[in-house]
Amino acid sequence: MSAARRFRLLAPFLAGTCVLALSLAMLWAYYQGPMVGLSGFVADGLHNPTALAFARRLLLREVLPLYLGAAILLWLLSLAWGALFDRAWGRDWGFGTAFGLTLAAFGWIHLLLWWRVPTALWVIPVVQHLPFWLDFPLLVLVMVGPVALMARRRWGARAWVVVPGWLLLWSLVGQAPLVLGRRIHKDPSHRHPVKVLLLGIDALRPDVAEAQGLAGWSGTHFPNAYTMVPATRLFYSILWGGDPAQFSLAQAIPSMDELEGRLPYSLLEAYRAKGLKVRFYMDDGGTIGLAGRAASLFDETAMPAAGWENFVNSNLAVHLPFYASWMDALRVFPSTNPWAGLADGLRETIERGRGADLVMFHTCHLHQPIFLSRPELEDIHHWWTLSPLDLRPIAGLPLVTEADLANTDPRRDPMLAYEIRVRHLLAAWHPIWEALAKDPDYAQATRVIFADHGERFYHVTPTLQLQGTHGYDLDPWELRIPFLVAGPGFKDGTGTTRAVSTLELRNAVAARLLQGQPILPTSFGTLPFAPVRYHTLRTDFLRPDPKGIHFQCDDPKKLVAGAALLPHGIWVMRFQAPLAEREKSLSVAKAVGDHLDVYKPLVGGGAYHFAYDGYQLKAVEALDETAFQKVRAEIDGEYLRPIPALENAKATQAP
């Protein structure tokens, strides 16, 4: 074979490499722009040597082989189909033909993926500014036009068969990972039924959840439920028996003390000592921080990635659509990339949880920004007249432009996208939830739907809201959560209107598993108030600080400066101050029924007291330091109270 003939074999591989290189170049350019909040942290991470080393490994071991393998497959399929109509072409094809057709195949697959999730186009230059009705005809023209012209010149009228055949073959390759990624491990029923099933939906607000369909679900609805801390990792740490004094003052990033086991999860240890099987699943593992510790804590746990590298799944996937489409087929658990199924993680959890005592699942499909799929976009009136960029939410005040202030189209509201996603997520989950009542492994389990926190959308103007956020402050938008319980002893309807704390959920689950006590409607609403503690963050990039008022809070930039990336894929926080020092900036809250009181300490002493009824701010007053410490001691008394089931177990074991 001549050198020229051998060189042409490189064409498909070069085409695949070019597609990947172009995608990476656009990703890099995207994150060089102004960023705030979590996106800013991701942007900073792109320059971190550890993150870059991980990126190189991922590219060489997984991403590049996928693109090269797909490139040769796409070319071979294209070659075989074309050769059916022209054997001479099948023998004499050149470098340009192979390179061009492979590029076209990748382009067509990307077009199909963008059609499934049109909002993913807001990261693509030029087309992000055009309306959807123009984007897709333009993309079809660019992707298919040159192929049709080439086929017309070569095959004449037969091009009407050749080109559709290529598009069909390319479509099959493009759809294959989406089908493979929907795999669910079907396990037979076990003779060891599940005792407790906890299903957490990250950032689900109760007012939105009820309005978008949760109100019609079977089970007992508790209307005034509150999280004990509005941060995912901290919430689960306390739920698992972590010291509430420590975990209400930590941050989203695990500390070295946690990773080295100096802050134990007492309930998980007690469950394991009793021989109970506890399983935890999550479709976004970026902040839980279980890397290296999961095997010692759980009977089984699974998530798409073990640590901060999960950002490739959740944040960076939209920039690599072809790779993203393969993620759920390549990962050990369904992820939250824009092409992932909304109920896939739940279905996987139900099957893999069979035979366990406690099964937990946490989904992050409501994480911001939300990339609406085409079925979701159809809920927006005349969505095709919008441009992709119209639906890209604004992360913070520094990113607001004059054009944003002038555009009052309600279809751009990120709250609308959030409501649509909640509606579709609940619709996908509802039949699974209702079927559990007849499932032999789950019918006798106490089944709970809840959130670890709510979601707040800060207003810039009455008609312009920023994208949703959580884990920054104490207020009803972040603290109020949906709470629905089904199973033995629970009837359809409304439960107590007293405030329900997720600390009570922790205690009730512990009593059920360690002492065999049933979980009943009377297990909730037992506290005099629902207590909250949290080390709040600065929110000046979300709203202007009140003039002359300076709250005690953490600066996210300083937190990032105190964080590190470890090679095995986790963040770690190195606190510069001991717990006693960090407690000085602790914010607290307590809820009685629908009423919520929030107390935020001030620099120099004292605090501000914010009183809410539902989501309405009713009063604000200043407190001196003595009054603040008195109310804080009252809240701490409930929040830091020992877990009754653990205390009873210790008393039983005492000589």
C-alpha positions in Angstrom: 0.0 0.0 0.0 1.4 3.4 -0.9 2.2 6.0 1.7 -0.7 8.2 0.5 -3.1 5.2 0.9 -1.8 4.5 4.4 -2.0 8.2 5.4 -5.7 8.3 4.5 -6.4 5.8 7.2 -5.5 8.6 9.7 -8.3 10.8 8.5 -11.1 9.5 10.8 -8.8 9.6 13.8 -7.8 13.2 13.0 -11.5 14.1 12.5 -12.4 12.7 15.9 -9.4 14.6 17.5 -10.5 17.8 15.8 -14.0 17.5 17.2 -12.7 17.0 20.7 -10.1 19.8 20.4 -12.8 22.2 19.2 -15.1 21.3 22.1 -12.3 21.7 24.6 -11.3 25.1 23.1 -14.9 26.4 23.4 -15.0 25.0 27.0 -11.8 26.8 27.9 -13.0 30.1 26.3 -16.3 29.8 28.2 -14.6 29.6 31.6 -12.2 32.4 30.8 -15.2 34.8 30.9 -16.4 36.5 34.1 -17.6 33.9 36.7 -19.0 34.0 40.2 -20.1 31.5 42.8 -19.6 27.8 42.0 -18.8 28.5 38.3 -16.0 30.7 39.5 -14.6 27.9 41.6 -14.7 25.6 38.6 -13.0 28.3 36.5 -10.2 28.6 39.1 -9.9 24.8 39.2 -9.0 24.7 35.5 -5.7 26.4 36.4 -5.0 24.1 39.4 -2.1 21.7 38.7 -3.9 18.7 40.3 -7.1 19.4 38.4 -5.1 19.8 35.2 -3.3 16.5 35.8 -6.6 14.8 36.4 -8.0 16.3 33.2 -5.0 15.0 31.2 -5.5 11.5 32.6 -9.2 11.6 31.9 -8.6 12.8 28.3 -6.0 10.2 27.6 -7.8 7.2 29.3 -11.4 7.8 28.5 -12.4 10.8 26.5 -9.9 10.6 23.6 -10.2 6.9 23.1 -14.0 7.3 23.0 -13.8 10.0 20.2 -11.2 8.0 18.3 -13.2 4.7 18.6 -16.4 6.5 17.5 -14.6 8.2 14.6 -13.4 4.9 13.0 -16.8 3.3 13.6 -18.6 6.2 12.0 -16.3 6.2 9.0 -16.5 2.4 8.5 -20.3 2.5 8.6 -20.2 5.5 6.1 -17.8 3.7 3.9 -19.8 0.4 3.8 -23.0 2.2 3.0 -21.5 4.3 0.2 -19.7 1.3 -1.3 -23.0 -0.5 -1.7 -23.8 2.1 -4.4 -20.4 2.6 -5.9 -17.7 -0.1 -5.4 -15.1 2.1 -7.0 -15.7 4.8 -4.5 -15.4 2.2 -1.7 -11.9 1.4 -3.0 -10.6 4.8 -4.1 -11.8 7.1 -1.3 -9.2 9.7 -0.2 -8.2 11.5 2.9 -10.5 14.5 2.4 -13.6 12.2 1.9 -12.9 10.2 5.1 -12.1 13.4 7.1 -15.1 15.3 5.8 -17.7 12.5 6.3 -16.4 11.7 9.8 -16.7 15.3 10.7 -20.2 15.4 9.3 -21.2 12.3 11.2 -20.0 13.9 14.5 -21.8 17.0 13.5 -25.1 15.1 12.9 -24.8 13.3 16.3 -24.2 16.7 18.0 -27.2 18.1 16.2 -29.4 15.2 17.5 -28.1 15.8 21.1 -28.8 19.5 20.9 -32.3 18.7 19.6 -32.9 16.6 22.7 -31.5 19.4 24.9 -31.7 22.7 22.9 -30.6 24.9 25.9 -27.2 23.2 25.7 -26.6 25.6 22.7 -26.1 28.5 25.0 -22.4 27.5 25.4 -21.9 27.5 21.6 -20.7 30.8 20.0 -22.8 32.4 17.3 -25.8 30.1 17.5 -26.3 31.1 21.2 -27.5 34.5 19.9 -29.9 33.2 17.3 -33.5 32.1 17.9 -34.1 28.4 18.1 -36.2 28.4 15.0 -33.2 29.6 13.0 -30.5 27.6 14.9 -31.7 24.2 13.9 -32.3 24.8 10.2 -28.9 26.5 10.1 -27.2 23.6 11.8 -28.9 21.1 9.5 -27.6 23.2 6.5 -24.1 23.3 7.9 -24.0 19.6 9.0 -25.8 18.0 6.1 -25.5 20.4 3.2 -21.9 19.6 2.2 -22.6 15.9 2.5 -25.7 16.2 0.2 -23.7 18.2 -2.4 -20.9 15.6 -2.4 -23.3 12.7 -2.7 -25.3 14.5 -5.5 -22.1 15.0 -7.5 -21.1 11.3 -7.0 -24.4 9.4 -7.2 -26.8 11.8 -8.8 -30.4 10.8 -8.0 -29.3 7.9 -5.8 -28.0 10.6 -3.3 -31.6 10.6 -2.0 -31.0 7.1 -0.7 -27.3 7.4 0.2 -27.6 10.5 2.4 -30.6 9.3 4.4 -28.8 6.0 4.9 -25.8 7.8 6.4 -28.0 9.9 8.6 -29.8 6.8 9.9 -26.5 5.0 10.6 -25.0 8.0 12.4 -28.2 8.4 14.4 -28.0 4.8 15.6 -24.5 5.4 16.8 -25.5 8.6 18.5 -28.5 7.0 20.2 -26.6 3.8 21.3 -25.1 5.4 24.5 -28.4 6.9 25.5 -30.0 3.5 25.3 -27.2 1.7 27.1 -27.1 4.3 29.8 -30.7 3.6 30.7 -29.7 0.1 32.0 -31.4 -0.8 35.3 -30.2 -3.8 37.3 -33.3 -5.9 37.8 -33.0 -7.9 41.1 -35.5 -10.4 42.3 -37.5 -9.7 45.4 -35.7 -10.5 48.7 -37.0 -12.1 51.8 -35.5 -9.2 53.8 -37.8 -6.2 53.2 -36.4 -2.7 53.4 -37.2 -0.9 56.7 -36.7 2.7 55.7 -36.4 4.4 52.3 -35.2 8.0 52.2 -35.5 9.9 48.9 -33.9 13.3 48.9 -34.3 15.9 46.1 -31.7 18.6 46.3 -32.9 22.2 46.3 -36.7 21.3 46.2 -38.8 24.1 47.6 -42.1 23.0 49.2 -44.3 25.7 47.6 -43.0 24.9 44.1 -43.2 21.1 44.7 -46.8 21.2 45.9 -47.8 23.4 43.0 -46.1 21.2 40.5 -47.6 17.9 41.4 -46.4 16.7 44.8 -49.7 17.6 46.4 -51.4 14.7 44.6 -48.9 12.1 45.8 -50.1 9.4 48.3 -48.8 9.6 51.9 -48.9 12.1 54.7 -47.9 15.6 53.8 -46.3 17.7 56.6 -46.8 21.4 55.6 -44.2 23.0 57.9 -41.0 21.1 57.6 -37.5 22.6 58.0 -34.0 21.4 57.3 -31.5 21.5 60.2 -28.8 22.9 57.9 -29.1 24.2 54.3 -26.1 22.4 52.8 -26.1 18.9 51.3 -23.0 17.4 52.7 -23.5 18.8 56.2 -27.2 17.7 56.2 -26.3 14.1 55.5 -23.4 14.2 57.9 -25.8 15.1 60.7 -28.4 12.6 59.4 -25.7 9.9 59.7 -24.9 10.8 63.3 -22.1 13.3 62.8 -21.6 15.9 65.6 -24.1 18.7 64.9 -21.8 21.2 66.6 -19.0 20.4 64.1 -21.1 19.9 61.0 -23.2 23.0 61.3 -20.0 25.1 61.3 -18.3 23.3 58.4 -18.7 24.0 54.7 -19.5 22.2 51.5 -15.9 21.1 51.3 -14.9 18.2 53.6 -12.2 19.0 56.2 -9.1 16.9 56.7 -10.5 15.8 60.1 -13.4 14.2 58.3 -11.4 12.5 55.7 -9.1 11.0 58.3 -12.0 9.7 60.4 -11.7 12.1 63.4 -15.3 13.2 63.0 -17.2 9.9 63.0 -20.7 9.2 61.9 -22.0 7.6 65.1 -25.3 6.3 63.6 -23.7 4.6 60.7 -21.2 3.0 63.1 -24.1 1.8 65.3 -26.0 0.4 62.3 -23.0 -1.5 61.1 -22.3 -2.8 64.6 -25.8 -4.2 64.7 -25.3 -5.9 61.4 -27.7 -3.7 59.5 -27.3 -3.0 55.8 -27.2 0.6 54.9 -27.0 1.8 51.3 -26.5 5.3 49.9 -26.8 6.4 46.3 -26.3 9.8 44.7 -26.4 11.0 41.1 -23.9 13.8 41.8 -21.1 13.0 44.1 -19.2 16.3 44.1 -19.6 17.4 47.7 -20.4 14.4 49.9 -16.7 13.6 50.4 -16.9 9.8 50.8 -13.9 9.0 48.7 -11.8 6.4 50.4 -14.4 6.0 53.3 -17.5 4.6 51.7 -16.6 0.9 52.2 -16.2 1.4 56.0 -19.5 3.3 56.3 -22.0 1.5 54.1 -23.0 -1.9 52.9 -23.0 -0.4 49.4 -22.8 3.1 48.0 -22.6 4.3 44.4 -22.4 7.6 42.6 -21.1 8.6 39.1 -17.8 9.9 40.5 -16.3 9.9 44.0 -15.3 13.5 44.4 -14.7 16.8 42.8 -14.1 15.2 39.4 -17.9 14.8 39.3 -17.8 18.4 37.9 -17.0 16.7 34.6 -20.5 15.1 34.8 -22.5 17.9 36.1 -20.8 21.2 35.0 -18.6 20.5 32.1 -20.6 17.8 30.3 -22.7 20.3 28.4 -19.5 21.4 26.6 -18.7 17.9 25.4 -22.1 16.6 24.2 -20.8 13.4 22.6 -18.8 12.4 25.7 -21.7 13.4 27.9 -24.1 11.1 26.0 -21.8 8.2 27.0 -21.4 9.1 30.6 -24.3 7.1 32.0 -23.1 4.1 30.0 -19.6 4.5 31.3 -20.4 5.3 35.0 -21.3 2.9 37.7 -24.4 5.0 38.5 -26.6 7.4 36.5 -25.5 11.0 36.5 -27.1 14.5 36.2 -25.6 15.5 32.8 -28.1 17.3 30.6 -28.9 14.1 28.6 -29.5 11.9 31.7 -32.9 10.5 32.5 -34.7 12.3 35.4 -35.8 9.0 37.0 -32.8 6.7 36.1 -31.1 7.2 39.5 -34.3 6.5 41.4 -35.0 3.3 39.4 -31.4 2.1 40.0 -31.7 2.8 43.7 -34.9 0.9 44.1 -33.3 -2.2 42.4 -30.0 -2.0 44.1 -31.5 -1.3 47.5 -33.4 -4.6 47.7 -32.3 -6.6 50.7 -31.0 -3.6 52.7 -32.4 -2.2 55.9 -31.9 1.5 55.2 -31.8 2.8 51.6 -31.0 6.4 50.7 -31.0 8.2 47.4 -30.1 11.9 46.7 -30.7 13.5 43.3 -29.2 16.8 42.1 -31.3 17.2 38.9 -32.5 20.6 40.3 -28.9 22.0 40.5 -28.3 25.3 38.7 -28.0 26.0 35.9 -30.8 23.9 34.5 -30.5 22.8 30.9 -34.1 22.2 29.8 -34.8 19.4 27.4 -37.1 19.8 24.4 -40.1 18.2 26.2 -39.5 20.6 29.1 -39.1 23.6 26.7 -42.5 22.9 25.2 -43.9 24.2 28.5 -42.7 27.7 27.5 -45.0 29.6 25.2 -43.4 29.9 21.8 -40.0 28.7 23.1 -38.6 28.5 19.5 -38.7 32.3 19.3 -36.2 32.6 22.1 -32.4 32.3 21.7 -30.4 29.8 23.7 -28.7 32.7 25.5 -32.1 34.0 26.6 -32.4 30.9 28.8 -29.0 31.0 30.3 -29.5 32.2 33.9 -27.4 35.0 35.5 -25.3 33.7 38.4 -24.6 37.0 40.2 -24.9 40.7 40.3 -21.5 41.4 38.6 -22.7 39.6 35.5 -25.9 41.7 35.1 -25.8 43.9 31.9 -28.0 46.8 30.8 -29.6 44.4 28.2 -30.6 42.1 31.0 -32.2 45.0 32.9 -34.1 46.1 29.8 -35.4 42.6 28.8 -38.5 41.8 30.8 -39.6 38.7 28.9 -41.0 36.4 31.7 -40.0 33.4 29.7 -36.4 34.1 30.6 -37.0 33.9 34.3 -34.8 31.1 35.8 -37.6 30.5 38.3 -39.8 29.4 35.4 -37.1 26.9 34.3 -36.9 25.7 37.9 -40.6 25.2 38.1 -40.7 23.3 34.8 -37.8 21.0 35.9 -39.6 20.3 39.2 -42.8 19.4 37.3 -41.1 17.0 35.0 -38.9 15.5 37.7 -41.9 14.8 39.9 -43.9 13.5 36.9 -41.0 11.0 36.2 -40.9 9.9 39.9 -44.6 9.7 40.7 -45.4 6.3 39.2 -42.3 4.8 40.8 -43.4 6.2 44.2 -46.9 4.9 43.9 -45.7 1.4 42.8 -43.7 1.1 46.0 -46.8 0.5 48.0 -47.3 -2.8 46.2 -43.6 -3.8 46.0 -42.9 -6.7 48.3 -39.5 -5.3 49.3 -40.8 -1.7 50.0 -44.5 -2.0 50.9 -43.7 -2.3 54.7 -40.9 0.3 54.6 -41.3 3.8 55.9 -40.9 5.8 52.7 -39.9 9.5 52.8 -39.7 12.2 50.2 -37.8 15.3 51.4 -35.2 17.9 50.5 -32.0 18.7 52.3 -32.7 22.4 51.7 -34.8 24.7 49.5 -33.7 27.2 46.8 -33.6 31.0 46.7 -33.9 33.2 43.6 -32.6 36.6 44.4 -34.2 39.6 42.7 -32.2 42.2 40.9 -35.4 44.1 39.9 -39.0 43.1 40.3 -38.8 41.4 36.8 -35.2 40.1 36.9 -34.1 37.2 39.1 -30.7 35.6 39.4 -30.3 31.8 39.1 -31.2 29.7 42.1 -28.8 29.3 45.0 -28.6 27.6 48.3 -26.2 27.1 51.2 -25.5 30.8 51.6 -28.1 32.1 54.1 -30.8 31.3 56.6 -34.3 32.3 55.3 -37.5 30.4 54.5 -36.6 29.9 50.9 -33.6 27.8 51.9 -34.9 26.3 55.1 -38.4 25.2 54.3 -38.6 21.8 52.6 -41.2 19.3 51.4 -41.8 16.4 53.7 -44.0 13.4 52.6 -44.1 10.1 54.4 -45.9 6.9 53.3 -45.9 3.4 54.7 -47.4 1.5 57.7 -49.2 4.0 60.0 -49.3 6.8 57.5 -52.5 7.8 55.7 -53.1 10.1 52.7 -53.6 13.7 53.7 -52.1 16.3 55.9 -50.1 15.7 59.0 -49.4 18.0 61.9 -49.1 21.7 61.2 -46.4 22.0 63.9 -42.9 22.6 62.8 -41.1 19.4 61.7 -37.3 19.3 61.9 -35.2 16.9 59.9 -33.4 16.2 63.3 -36.6 14.3 64.1 -36.2 12.3 60.9 -32.7 11.4 62.0 -34.0 10.4 65.5 -37.0 8.4 64.1 -34.8 6.4 61.7 -32.4 5.6 64.5 -35.1 4.5 66.8 -36.6 2.3 64.1 -33.3 0.6 63.2 -31.6 0.4 66.6 -34.7 -0.2 68.8 -37.4 -1.5 66.5 -39.7 1.3 67.3 -42.1 2.1 64.4 -42.1 5.4 62.7 -45.5 7.0 63.1 -47.0 10.4 62.3 -46.5 11.2 66.0 -42.8 10.9 65.5 -42.8 14.3 63.9 -43.6 17.7 65.3 -42.5 16.6 68.8 -40.0 19.4 69.4 -41.0 22.8 70.8 -39.5 24.4 67.7 -37.4 23.3 64.6 -33.8 24.5 65.3 -31.3 25.5 62.7 -27.6 26.4 62.9 -25.3 27.4 60.1 -22.1 29.2 59.3 -23.6 31.5 56.6 -21.7 32.9 53.6 -21.4 36.4 52.2 -24.1 37.2 49.7 -22.9 40.5 48.3 -22.6 39.0 44.8 -26.3 38.0 45.1 -27.7 41.2 46.6 -26.3 44.5 47.9 -25.3 44.5 51.5 -27.5 46.8 53.7 -25.7 50.1 54.3 -24.1 50.3 57.7 -24.9 46.7 58.6 -22.1 44.2 58.6 -23.1 40.6 59.4 -20.6 38.0 60.6 -20.2 35.6 57.7 -17.6 33.7 55.7 -16.1 35.0 52.5 -16.3 32.3 49.8 -13.1 33.6 48.3 -11.3 32.9 51.6 -12.8 29.5 51.7 -11.5 28.7 48.3 -8.1 29.9 49.4 -8.2 27.4 52.3 -9.2 24.5 50.1 -7.0 22.0 48.2 -7.6 19.4 45.5 -6.2 15.9 46.3 -5.0 13.6 43.5 -7.7 10.9 44.2 -10.5 13.3 43.5 -11.7 15.2 46.5 -11.7 18.7 48.0 -10.3 19.2 51.4 -10.7 22.2 53.7 -8.0 23.3 56.1 -9.7 25.5 58.7 -7.4 28.2 60.0 -9.4 28.7 63.2 -10.7 26.2 65.9 -14.3 25.4 66.4 -14.7 27.9 69.3 -13.4 30.7 67.1 -15.6 29.8 64.2 -18.7 29.7 66.4 -18.6 33.5 66.8 -20.1 33.9 63.4 -22.8 31.3 63.8 -26.3 32.2 62.6 -29.3 30.4 64.1 -33.0 30.0 63.5 -36.1 28.4 65.0 -39.5 27.7 63.5 -42.8 27.3 65.2 -45.5 26.1 62.7 -45.4 28.5 59.8 -43.4 31.2 61.7 -39.6 31.3 61.3 -37.2 33.5 63.4 -33.7 34.0 62.0 -30.9 35.5 64.0 -27.7 36.7 62.2 -24.8 38.0 64.3 -23.2 41.4 63.6 -19.6 42.3 63.4 -18.8 43.9 66.8 -21.6 42.1 68.7 -25.3 41.8 68.7 -27.5 40.4 66.0 -30.4 41.1 63.7 -33.7 39.2 64.2 -35.8 38.5 61.0 -39.3 37.2 61.6 -41.1 35.4 58.7 -44.6 34.1 58.3 -44.4 31.6 55.5 -42.2 33.4 52.9 -43.3 36.9 54.0 -40.8 39.0 56.1 -42.9 40.5 58.9 -40.4 42.3 61.1 -36.8 43.1 61.6 -35.2 44.1 64.9 -31.8 44.6 66.4 -30.7 42.6 69.4 -27.9 43.2 71.8 -25.3 40.5 72.4 -26.9 39.3 75.6 -30.3 38.8 74.0 -28.7 37.1 71.0 -26.7 34.7 73.2 -29.8 33.8 75.2 -31.8 32.8 72.1 -28.8 31.0 70.6 -28.4 29.0 73.8 -32.1 28.1 73.6 -31.7 26.9 70.0 -28.4 25.1 70.7 -30.2 23.2 73.5 -32.5 21.5 71.1 -30.0 21.3 68.2 -27.2 19.7 70.1 -29.4 17.3 72.1 -28.1 13.7 72.0 -29.8 11.2 69.8 -32.2 9.2 72.1 -31.7 5.9 70.4 -28.0 6.1 70.7 -28.2 7.1 74.4 -30.6 4.2 75.1 -28.2 1.8 73.3 -25.3 3.0 75.5 -27.4 2.7 78.7 -28.4 -0.9 77.7 -24.7 -1.8 77.1 -23.5 -0.2 80.3 -22.4 -2.7 83.0 
